[in-house]
Amino acid sequence: MSLSKKLTFSFIFSILISILIISFISNTMINRKFDSYLIVEQNTKFEKIRKDINDLFLEEGSNLTSRDISNYASMEGIYIEIRDYNDNLVCNSNNSNMMHKGMMGQMMRQMMRRHGTGNSYMNTGNYVEKNFSLLDGDNIIGTLIIGYIDNSHLTESALLFKDTLSVSFLISGIITIILGLIISIFLSRGLSSPLVNITSTANEMRSGNLKSRSTIKANTKEIKELSYSINYLAETLENQENLRKRYASDIAHELRTPLTILKSHVEAIVDGIWEPTDEHFGVLLGEIDRLAKLVDDLKNTFKTLEADLNINKTYFNITNELKAILSQFEPLFKKEDFILEYSIEENIKISMDRDRFKQIMNNLLSNALKYLKNNGRVFVTLKKEKSNIIITVKDNGTGIKEEDLPYIFDRFYRADISRNKETGGTGLGLSITKALVEAHGGNIYVESNYDKETKFTILLPIE
């Protein structure tokens, strides 16, 4: 069953159950309250009759006749019988002392129908009598017996009211169900249509169409977030696919160049074109070193990908370690007529992997040196701030374009697509650096103005 149908049926079922429960409870409670109200009204009427008969009995006494009360009893739809203090019959509304009580109910029904006070519902009622004391002050002087049908309080008007109430509930229920059906159809379609669109987008992505995007117009927060998430996933996968293709091309180029050089040089030596001199062997050795470096970078990046880094933490003076690293890079900077400056806070100690720290700084400094221009300058800082150590490497090199900044730490990503032998690299250094920093619980950030400067900031916790 589709989601739309399932939602529609669920809404209708919930509405139907709610209407039945509300109608049953409301109808039952209203009927009970209305019946109680009618019974109270009937008892009030009987009390009024008792007072009237009591006054009449005080005036007439034993001279009271059936004629005096018959019309009154007929109008009220009841049977009246008066007995004196000794329980002797004084009179009754039927003017018959020998009337059988079992026939009384039938006769009363006929009488009430003749006077228009009866109804068909009374045919199921039982004849009952209620006794009232006739008083002279506080003294009991007789007994008033009122006979009536026990459901006589349900007059035609009362029954009409109850029937109208039941019909109203029925009509209201039908209208509510129809409106609920219409609303549920719109609601279910409003919820299911965006989900169908998102599902279609996901299926397109599964089929390989990573350019597919979810285009929905929904006001539901969760559905909008789901749409944004699926689009973000598609965009991420598309970018990763482009990076993969670019990586394959880059790696092929990086491998092809040294292999081609090696092959051409070896063939020249084998064919006797070149002498196997130290110079020629030096060229071969240089290309082999490039291949070895590329293999090592690949090995390291896949280790970080598999969370297989071996971190051996020791407690050491990071101030002295950073100064030693910078001293190793100074000749390289001087050789290119570049400037390497630093501002390092003294005697800072940290618990981390010393070799991994060297690898982090070597990657950042090598990267900065690689992209310096004329009058190149690199400035390194180290300071402690609360529970963190902050290291920055800032250069005035070529910078990074704004559109490249979000991907600069991605594996195999290179902002320099020229694949220049001097600056192309493998696109793995910054990815490895980020993985090493995060493996120590730290973070690395980059800021850059294209063709002006680049600044890398590392935050490492002091453990």
C-alpha positions as CSV (number, residue, x, y, z in Angstrom):
1,M,0.0,0.0,0.0
2,S,1.3,3.4,-0.9
3,L,2.1,6.0,1.8
4,S,-0.7,8.3,0.6
5,K,-3.4,5.6,0.9
6,K,-2.0,4.4,4.2
7,L,-2.1,7.9,5.6
8,T,-5.6,8.5,4.2
9,F,-7.0,5.3,5.8
10,S,-5.3,6.1,9.0
11,F,-6.8,9.6,9.2
12,I,-10.3,8.3,8.3
13,F,-10.1,5.5,10.8
14,S,-8.9,7.9,13.6
15,I,-11.7,10.4,12.7
16,L,-14.3,7.6,12.6
17,I,-13.3,6.1,16.0
18,S,-13.2,9.6,17.5
19,I,-16.7,10.5,16.2
20,L,-18.1,7.2,17.5
21,I,-16.6,7.7,20.9
22,I,-17.6,11.3,21.2
23,S,-21.1,10.7,19.9
24,F,-21.7,7.7,22.2
25,I,-20.4,9.5,25.3
26,S,-22.2,12.8,24.5
27,N,-25.5,11.2,23.5
28,T,-25.5,8.9,26.6
29,M,-24.7,11.7,29.0
30,I,-27.1,14.2,27.5
31,N,-29.9,11.6,27.5
32,R,-29.3,10.7,31.1
33,K,-29.2,14.3,32.1
34,F,-32.3,15.1,30.2
35,D,-34.2,12.1,31.7
36,S,-33.1,13.2,35.1
37,Y,-34.4,16.7,34.4
38,L,-37.8,15.3,33.2
39,I,-38.1,13.1,36.3
40,V,-37.4,16.1,38.5
41,E,-40.0,18.1,36.6
42,Q,-42.5,15.2,37.1
43,N,-41.8,15.1,40.8
44,T,-42.3,18.8,41.0
45,K,-45.6,18.4,39.2
46,F,-46.7,15.6,41.6
47,E,-45.8,17.8,44.6
48,K,-48.0,20.6,43.2
49,I,-50.8,18.1,42.7
50,R,-50.4,17.0,46.3
51,K,-50.7,20.5,47.5
52,D,-53.8,21.1,45.4
53,I,-55.5,17.9,46.6
54,N,-54.4,18.6,50.1
55,D,-56.1,22.0,50.1
56,L,-59.2,20.5,48.4
57,F,-59.4,17.6,51.0
58,L,-59.1,20.1,53.9
59,E,-62.1,22.0,52.5
60,E,-64.3,19.1,51.5
61,G,-63.1,16.3,53.7
62,S,-65.1,13.1,53.3
63,N,-67.6,14.9,51.1
64,L,-64.9,15.0,48.3
65,T,-66.2,13.1,45.3
66,S,-64.6,11.4,42.3
67,R,-66.1,14.0,40.0
68,D,-64.0,16.7,41.8
69,I,-60.7,15.0,40.9
70,S,-61.5,13.0,37.6
71,N,-61.1,16.0,35.3
72,Y,-57.9,17.0,37.1
73,A,-56.5,13.5,36.8
74,S,-57.4,13.3,33.1
75,M,-55.7,16.6,32.3
76,E,-52.5,15.5,34.1
77,G,-52.6,12.0,32.7
78,I,-52.5,10.3,36.1
79,Y,-54.7,8.2,38.4
80,I,-55.7,9.8,41.7
81,E,-56.9,8.0,44.7
82,I,-57.7,9.5,48.2
83,R,-57.9,7.6,51.4
84,D,-58.6,8.9,54.9
85,Y,-56.6,8.5,58.0
86,N,-58.0,4.9,58.5
87,D,-57.1,3.9,55.0
88,N,-60.7,4.0,53.8
89,L,-61.3,5.0,50.2
90,V,-62.7,8.4,49.9
91,C,-62.7,8.7,46.1
92,N,-60.7,8.1,43.0
93,S,-60.4,9.5,39.6
94,N,-62.0,6.5,37.9
95,N,-65.1,6.5,40.3
96,S,-64.7,2.8,40.7
97,N,-63.7,1.1,44.0
98,M,-63.3,-2.3,42.5
99,M,-60.9,-1.4,39.6
100,H,-58.3,-4.0,39.1
101,K,-54.8,-2.6,39.3
102,G,-53.5,-4.8,36.5
103,M,-55.9,-3.0,34.1
104,M,-55.0,0.4,35.4
105,G,-52.0,0.9,33.2
106,Q,-53.9,0.0,30.0
107,M,-56.8,2.4,30.9
108,M,-54.3,5.2,31.7
109,R,-52.6,4.8,28.3
110,Q,-56.0,5.0,26.6
111,M,-56.9,8.0,28.6
112,M,-53.7,9.8,27.9
113,R,-53.9,9.2,24.2
114,R,-57.4,10.6,24.2
115,H,-56.1,13.8,25.8
116,G,-53.1,14.0,23.6
117,T,-50.6,13.4,26.4
118,G,-49.6,9.8,25.5
119,N,-47.1,8.4,23.0
120,S,-46.2,5.1,21.4
121,Y,-43.2,4.7,23.7
122,M,-45.5,4.5,26.7
123,N,-46.8,1.1,25.5
124,T,-43.6,-0.4,27.0
125,G,-44.0,1.4,30.3
126,N,-45.2,-0.1,33.6
127,Y,-47.9,1.2,35.8
128,V,-46.6,2.4,39.2
129,E,-48.1,4.3,42.2
130,K,-46.6,6.8,44.6
131,N,-48.0,7.7,48.0
132,F,-48.2,11.2,49.4
133,S,-49.3,12.2,52.9
134,L,-52.2,14.7,53.2
135,L,-51.6,17.0,56.1
136,D,-53.4,19.4,58.4
137,G,-50.5,21.3,59.8
138,D,-48.2,18.6,61.1
139,N,-50.9,16.0,61.4
140,I,-51.5,13.3,58.8
141,I,-55.2,13.3,57.8
142,G,-55.1,11.0,54.8
143,T,-53.1,9.5,51.9
144,L,-52.9,10.6,48.3
145,I,-52.1,7.9,45.8
146,I,-50.9,9.0,42.3
147,G,-50.7,6.3,39.7
148,Y,-48.8,6.8,36.5
149,I,-46.8,5.1,33.8
150,D,-43.2,5.0,34.8
151,N,-42.0,6.5,31.5
152,S,-44.8,9.0,31.2
153,H,-42.3,11.8,31.7
154,L,-41.2,11.1,28.1
155,T,-43.6,13.2,26.3
156,E,-43.9,13.7,22.6
157,S,-41.8,16.9,22.9
158,A,-39.2,15.1,25.0
159,L,-39.0,12.2,22.5
160,L,-38.8,14.6,19.6
161,F,-35.9,16.4,21.3
162,K,-34.0,13.1,21.9
163,D,-34.6,12.0,18.3
164,T,-33.5,15.3,17.0
165,L,-30.4,15.1,19.2
166,S,-29.5,11.6,17.8
167,V,-30.1,12.7,14.2
168,S,-27.9,15.8,14.8
169,F,-25.1,13.6,16.0
170,L,-25.5,11.3,13.0
171,I,-25.6,14.2,10.5
172,S,-22.6,15.9,12.2
173,G,-20.7,12.6,12.1
174,I,-21.4,12.1,8.4
175,I,-20.4,15.7,7.6
176,T,-17.2,15.4,9.7
177,I,-16.3,12.1,8.0
178,I,-16.7,13.7,4.6
179,L,-14.6,16.7,5.6
180,G,-12.1,14.5,7.2
181,L,-11.8,12.4,4.1
182,I,-11.2,15.5,1.9
183,I,-8.7,17.0,4.4
184,S,-6.9,13.7,4.9
185,I,-6.5,13.2,1.1
186,F,-4.9,16.7,0.8
187,L,-2.7,16.1,3.9
188,S,-1.6,12.6,2.8
189,R,-0.8,13.9,-0.7
190,G,1.0,16.9,0.8
191,L,3.2,14.5,3.0
192,S,3.7,11.7,0.5
193,S,4.4,13.7,-2.7
194,P,7.6,15.2,-1.4
195,L,8.7,11.8,-0.1
196,V,8.0,10.3,-3.4
197,N,10.1,13.0,-5.1
198,I,13.0,12.4,-2.6
199,T,12.7,8.6,-3.1
200,S,13.0,9.2,-6.9
201,T,16.0,11.3,-6.4
202,A,17.6,8.7,-4.2
203,N,16.9,6.0,-6.8
204,E,18.5,8.2,-9.5
205,M,21.6,8.6,-7.3
206,R,21.7,4.8,-6.8
207,S,21.5,4.4,-10.6
208,G,24.6,6.6,-10.9
209,N,23.0,10.0,-11.8
210,L,24.7,12.1,-9.1
211,K,23.5,15.3,-10.7
212,S,19.9,14.5,-9.7
213,R,18.4,16.8,-7.1
214,S,15.3,16.9,-5.1
215,T,13.1,19.8,-6.0
216,I,10.2,20.0,-3.6
217,K,8.0,22.7,-2.2
218,A,7.0,21.8,1.3
219,N,6.3,23.6,4.5
220,T,7.0,20.7,6.8
221,K,10.3,21.2,8.6
222,E,11.4,17.5,8.7
223,I,10.6,17.0,5.0
224,K,12.6,20.1,4.0
225,E,15.5,19.0,6.1
226,L,15.3,15.5,4.5
227,S,15.3,17.2,1.0
228,Y,18.3,19.3,1.9
229,S,20.1,16.3,3.3
230,I,19.6,14.2,0.2
231,N,20.7,17.1,-2.0
232,Y,23.8,17.6,0.2
233,L,24.5,13.9,-0.1
234,A,24.2,14.0,-3.9
235,E,26.4,17.1,-4.1
236,T,29.0,15.5,-1.8
237,L,29.0,12.2,-3.8
238,E,29.3,14.1,-7.0
239,N,32.2,16.1,-5.7
240,Q,33.9,12.9,-4.4
241,E,33.3,11.3,-7.7
242,N,34.9,14.2,-9.5
243,L,37.8,14.1,-7.0
244,R,38.2,10.4,-7.6
245,K,38.4,10.9,-11.3
246,R,40.8,13.8,-10.8
247,Y,42.9,11.7,-8.4
248,A,43.1,8.8,-10.9
249,S,44.2,11.2,-13.6
250,D,46.7,12.9,-11.2
251,I,48.2,9.7,-9.9
252,A,48.4,8.3,-13.5
253,H,50.4,11.4,-14.4
254,E,52.5,11.4,-11.3
255,L,53.4,7.7,-12.0
256,R,53.8,8.1,-15.7
257,T,56.3,11.0,-15.6
258,P,59.0,9.3,-13.4
259,L,58.4,5.9,-15.1
260,T,58.8,7.5,-18.6
261,I,62.0,9.2,-17.5
262,L,63.3,5.9,-15.9
263,K,62.4,4.0,-19.0
264,S,64.0,6.4,-21.5
265,H,67.2,6.7,-19.4
266,V,67.5,3.0,-18.9
267,E,66.9,2.3,-22.6
268,A,69.5,5.0,-23.5
269,I,72.0,3.3,-21.3
270,V,71.1,-0.2,-22.6
271,D,71.4,0.9,-26.2
272,G,74.7,2.5,-25.5
273,I,73.5,6.0,-26.3
274,W,74.4,7.2,-22.7
275,E,77.3,6.2,-20.6
276,P,76.4,4.8,-17.2
277,T,77.8,7.8,-15.4
278,D,77.1,9.1,-11.9
279,E,75.1,11.9,-13.4
280,H,72.8,9.6,-15.3
281,F,72.4,7.3,-12.3
282,G,71.7,10.4,-10.2
283,V,68.7,11.3,-12.5
284,L,67.4,7.7,-12.2
285,L,67.8,7.8,-8.4
286,G,65.9,11.1,-8.2
287,E,63.0,9.7,-10.1
288,I,63.0,6.6,-7.9
289,D,62.9,8.8,-4.8
290,R,59.9,10.6,-6.3
291,L,58.1,7.3,-6.8
292,A,59.0,6.2,-3.3
293,K,57.6,9.5,-1.9
294,L,54.4,9.0,-3.8
295,V,54.0,5.5,-2.5
296,D,54.7,6.6,1.0
297,D,52.1,9.4,0.7
298,L,49.6,6.9,-0.6
299,K,50.4,4.5,2.2
300,N,50.0,7.3,4.9
301,T,46.7,8.6,3.5
302,F,45.1,5.2,3.4
303,K,46.2,4.6,7.0
304,T,44.4,7.7,8.0
305,L,41.4,6.7,6.0
306,E,41.3,3.4,7.9
307,A,42.0,5.0,11.3
308,D,45.1,2.8,11.4
309,L,47.5,5.5,12.6
310,N,49.9,4.5,15.3
311,I,50.1,7.3,17.8
312,N,52.8,7.0,20.4
313,K,52.5,9.9,22.7
314,T,55.3,11.2,24.8
315,Y,55.7,14.3,27.0
316,F,58.2,16.7,25.5
317,N,59.1,20.3,25.1
318,I,57.3,21.4,21.9
319,T,59.1,24.8,21.9
320,N,62.5,23.2,21.5
321,E,61.1,20.7,18.9
322,L,59.6,23.4,16.8
323,K,62.8,25.5,16.9
324,A,64.8,22.4,15.7
325,I,62.4,21.9,12.8
326,L,62.6,25.5,11.8
327,S,66.4,25.4,11.9
328,Q,66.3,22.5,9.4
329,F,64.2,24.6,7.0
330,E,66.3,27.8,7.2
331,P,68.9,26.7,4.7
332,L,66.2,25.8,2.2
333,F,64.6,29.2,2.6
334,K,68.0,31.0,2.3
335,K,68.8,29.0,-0.8
336,E,65.7,30.5,-2.6
337,D,66.3,33.9,-1.0
338,F,63.1,33.6,1.1
339,I,62.6,34.7,4.7
340,L,61.6,32.3,7.5
341,E,60.6,34.1,10.8
342,Y,59.0,32.9,13.9
343,S,57.6,34.0,17.3
344,I,57.7,31.1,19.8
345,E,56.7,31.1,23.4
346,E,59.3,29.5,25.6
347,N,59.1,26.3,27.6
348,I,55.7,24.9,26.4
349,K,55.3,21.2,26.9
350,I,52.8,18.8,25.4
351,S,51.8,15.1,25.3
352,M,51.7,13.9,21.7
353,D,53.6,11.8,19.1
354,R,56.9,13.6,18.5
355,D,57.4,12.1,15.0
356,R,53.8,12.9,14.0
357,F,54.4,16.5,15.1
358,K,57.5,16.7,12.9
359,Q,55.4,15.3,10.0
360,I,52.7,17.9,10.5
361,M,55.2,20.8,10.5
362,N,57.2,19.4,7.6
363,N,54.1,19.2,5.5
364,L,53.0,22.8,6.3
365,L,56.4,24.3,5.9
366,S,57.1,22.4,2.7
367,N,53.8,23.5,1.3
368,A,54.4,27.1,2.2
369,L,57.9,27.1,0.7
370,K,56.6,25.5,-2.5
371,Y,54.1,28.3,-3.2
372,L,56.2,31.4,-2.3
373,K,56.9,34.1,-4.9
374,N,59.6,36.7,-5.1
375,N,60.3,38.2,-1.7
376,G,58.7,35.3,-0.1
377,R,58.2,35.2,3.6
378,V,56.9,32.7,6.1
379,F,56.0,33.5,9.7
380,V,55.5,30.8,12.3
381,T,54.0,31.3,15.8
382,L,53.6,29.1,18.8
383,K,51.7,30.1,22.0
384,K,49.7,28.6,24.8
385,E,46.2,29.8,25.4
386,K,44.2,28.3,28.3
387,S,44.2,24.5,27.7
388,N,45.3,24.7,24.0
389,I,48.5,25.2,22.1
390,I,48.1,27.4,19.0
391,I,50.5,27.1,16.1
392,T,50.2,29.3,12.9
393,V,52.0,29.1,9.6
394,K,51.5,32.2,7.5
395,D,53.0,32.9,4.1
396,N,52.7,35.6,1.4
397,G,52.6,33.1,-1.4
398,T,50.1,32.5,-4.3
399,G,47.2,31.9,-1.9
400,I,44.2,29.7,-2.4
401,K,41.1,30.6,-4.4
402,E,37.9,30.9,-2.5
403,E,36.2,28.1,-4.3
404,D,39.1,25.7,-3.5
405,L,39.1,26.4,0.3
406,P,36.3,24.0,1.3
407,Y,38.2,21.1,-0.4
408,I,41.8,21.9,0.5
409,F,42.0,19.1,3.1
410,D,40.3,16.5,0.9
411,R,42.4,13.6,-0.2
412,F,44.2,14.0,-3.5
413,Y,42.8,17.5,-4.0
414,R,45.1,20.0,-5.5
415,A,44.2,23.7,-6.1
416,D,47.2,23.8,-8.6
417,I,45.8,21.7,-11.5
418,S,48.8,22.4,-13.7
419,R,50.6,19.3,-12.4
420,N,53.8,21.3,-12.4
421,K,56.7,19.1,-11.4
422,E,57.9,21.5,-8.8
423,T,54.5,22.5,-7.3
424,G,52.0,19.8,-8.3
425,G,52.6,17.3,-5.5
426,T,50.3,14.5,-5.0
427,G,47.5,16.3,-3.2
428,L,47.9,14.1,-0.1
429,G,50.0,16.3,2.3
430,L,47.3,18.5,3.7
431,S,44.9,15.5,4.0
432,I,47.5,13.6,6.0
433,T,48.2,16.7,8.1
434,K,44.5,17.2,9.0
435,A,44.2,13.5,9.9
436,L,47.3,13.6,12.2
437,V,46.1,16.8,14.0
438,E,42.6,15.3,14.6
439,A,44.2,12.0,15.8
440,H,45.6,14.1,18.6
441,G,42.2,15.7,19.4
442,G,43.1,18.9,17.7
443,N,41.8,21.0,14.8
444,I,43.3,22.7,11.8
445,Y,41.9,25.7,9.9
446,V,42.9,27.6,6.8
447,E,42.4,31.3,5.8
448,S,43.6,32.7,2.5
449,N,43.4,35.7,0.1
450,Y,44.2,34.6,-3.4
451,D,47.5,35.9,-4.7
452,K,48.3,37.5,-1.3
453,E,48.6,35.2,1.7
454,T,47.6,31.9,3.3
455,K,47.4,31.1,7.0
456,F,47.1,27.7,8.6
457,T,46.1,27.5,12.3
458,I,46.5,24.4,14.4
459,L,44.8,24.0,17.8
460,L,46.2,21.1,20.0
461,P,45.0,20.2,23.5
462,I,47.5,20.2,26.3
463,E,46.9,16.8,27.9
